[in-house]
Each structure stands twice: as structure tokens, then as C-alpha cells.
Amino acid sequence: MFTIGQVAKQVGLNIGAIRFYERKGLLEPAVRNEQNNRLYSEDVIGWLEFLKCLRETGMSVEEIKRYYDMVKTGTSTLPERTKLIEDQRQALLEDIEKKKAQLVHLEHKLERYYRGENY
């Protein structure tokens, strides 16, 4: 079992974010030790790493909650979960393409500046 500080460091989240996810129902309430400190398992760490990934792709907390509730429901929700992740994957791919186009634009601007052009 790991303390909230250890989990935060390992996953790359701050303690407040972990508490927030717990309040929003994206984590089961942590077990507590004798000092009333939260303790988390390896499974929770794995889930938090995936949750962080989903947030970084732009998935909303509400959508992650929906996904998490489906996971807890069981394998009957696999088609719906698969669709949700596929949709997020597609949105991420589209975002990557936009970012690539923005990068090309910036590179062209830099080339002009390197040639001494003023615009």
C-alpha cells in the first residue's frame, strides 16, 4: 500500500488532484491507516495513470466518470467503453494533425526571420 504522497509522485499528479478525483467518484474511497492517512494499491496507481492519460487527451471529468462507472458495471459495457475510447483516440489524432500544421506554420515564420525578413 502507498500513501497519497507516494502515489502523487509516482503518477505525476498533485495530492489535491487525487483528492479531487476521489470526491468526484473517479476513485473508490481510499482505505485509511491508524493515522487516518489514505492508502492506495498498485491497481489504483494503474487506474490513476490511465485517468491522467485520458485527461491529457482532453477527456472531461464527466466522461471519465461515465467510463469508470461502466468499468465497475463489468464486461457487458465493453462495446460502449470501446466506442468511448475509440472516439477519444480519433479526437486525439485530429488534434495531433492540427498541431503538426501549426508547427509547420511556425517553422515557415522562423525561416523568414532567419533570412532577415521582417514579417
C-alpha positions as CSV (number, residue, x, y, z in Angstrom):
1,M,0.0,0.0,0.0
2,F,1.2,3.5,-0.8
3,T,0.5,6.9,0.8
4,I,-1.1,9.7,-1.2
5,G,2.2,11.4,-1.4
6,Q,3.9,8.4,-2.8
7,V,1.1,7.9,-5.3
8,A,1.2,11.5,-6.4
9,K,4.9,11.4,-7.0
10,Q,4.8,8.1,-8.9
11,V,1.8,9.1,-11.1
12,G,2.8,12.7,-11.6
13,L,-0.3,14.2,-10.1
14,N,-0.5,16.5,-7.1
15,I,-2.2,15.4,-3.9
16,G,-5.1,17.8,-4.5
17,A,-5.9,16.2,-7.9
18,I,-6.0,12.8,-6.3
19,R,-8.4,14.0,-3.6
20,F,-10.5,15.8,-6.3
21,Y,-10.8,12.6,-8.3
22,E,-11.8,10.7,-5.2
23,R,-14.5,13.4,-4.4
24,K,-15.8,13.2,-8.0
25,G,-16.2,9.4,-7.7
26,L,-13.3,8.5,-10.1
27,L,-11.6,6.6,-7.3
28,E,-13.1,4.3,-4.7
29,P,-12.6,5.9,-1.2
30,A,-9.1,5.1,0.0
31,V,-8.6,2.8,2.9
32,R,-7.1,4.6,5.9
33,N,-4.3,3.6,8.2
34,E,-4.3,4.1,12.0
35,Q,-3.3,7.8,11.5
36,N,-6.2,8.2,9.1
37,N,-3.9,8.6,6.1
38,R,-5.1,7.5,2.7
39,L,-3.5,4.3,1.4
40,Y,-3.7,3.1,-2.2
41,S,-2.9,-0.1,-4.0
42,E,-1.0,-0.8,-7.2
43,D,-4.3,-1.2,-9.0
44,V,-5.3,2.3,-8.0
45,I,-2.0,3.6,-9.2
46,G,-2.6,1.9,-12.6
47,W,-6.0,3.5,-12.8
48,L,-4.7,6.9,-11.9
49,E,-2.1,6.6,-14.6
50,F,-4.8,5.8,-17.2
51,L,-7.0,8.6,-15.8
52,K,-4.2,11.1,-16.2
53,C,-3.7,9.9,-19.8
54,L,-7.4,10.4,-20.5
55,R,-7.3,13.9,-19.0
56,E,-4.2,14.8,-21.1
57,T,-6.1,13.7,-24.2
58,G,-8.8,16.2,-23.3
59,M,-11.4,13.9,-22.0
60,S,-13.7,15.6,-19.5
61,V,-14.0,14.5,-15.9
62,E,-17.7,13.8,-16.6
63,E,-16.8,11.4,-19.5
64,I,-14.1,9.7,-17.4
65,K,-16.7,9.2,-14.6
66,R,-19.1,7.6,-17.2
67,Y,-16.3,5.4,-18.4
68,Y,-15.3,4.4,-14.8
69,D,-18.9,3.6,-13.9
70,M,-19.1,1.3,-17.0
71,V,-15.8,-0.4,-15.9
72,K,-17.4,-1.1,-12.5
73,T,-20.5,-2.5,-14.2
74,G,-18.5,-5.2,-15.9
75,T,-17.9,-6.7,-19.3
76,S,-21.4,-6.0,-20.5
77,T,-20.3,-2.4,-21.1
78,L,-17.2,-3.4,-23.3
79,P,-18.8,-2.2,-26.6
80,E,-19.7,1.2,-25.1
81,R,-16.3,1.6,-23.4
82,T,-14.6,0.6,-26.6
83,K,-16.6,3.3,-28.5
84,L,-15.7,5.9,-26.0
85,I,-12.0,5.2,-26.2
86,E,-12.1,5.0,-30.0
87,D,-13.8,8.4,-30.1
88,Q,-11.2,9.9,-27.8
89,R,-8.4,8.3,-29.9
90,Q,-9.9,9.9,-33.0
91,A,-10.1,13.3,-31.4
92,L,-6.5,13.0,-30.3
93,L,-5.4,12.1,-33.8
94,E,-7.2,15.1,-35.2
95,D,-5.6,17.3,-32.6
96,I,-2.2,15.9,-33.5
97,E,-2.8,16.8,-37.1
98,K,-3.8,20.4,-36.1
99,K,-0.7,20.7,-34.0
100,K,1.5,19.5,-36.9
101,A,0.0,22.1,-39.2
102,Q,0.7,24.8,-36.5
103,L,4.3,23.6,-36.2
104,V,4.8,23.9,-39.9
105,H,3.4,27.4,-39.9
106,L,5.8,28.4,-37.1
107,E,8.8,26.8,-38.9
108,H,8.0,28.8,-42.0
109,K,7.8,32.0,-40.0
110,L,11.2,31.2,-38.4
111,E,12.8,30.5,-41.8
112,R,11.7,34.0,-42.9
113,Y,13.2,35.6,-39.8
114,Y,16.4,33.7,-40.3
115,R,16.6,35.1,-43.8
116,G,16.3,38.6,-42.3
117,E,12.7,39.2,-43.4
118,N,10.7,41.4,-41.0
119,Y,7.3,39.7,-41.3
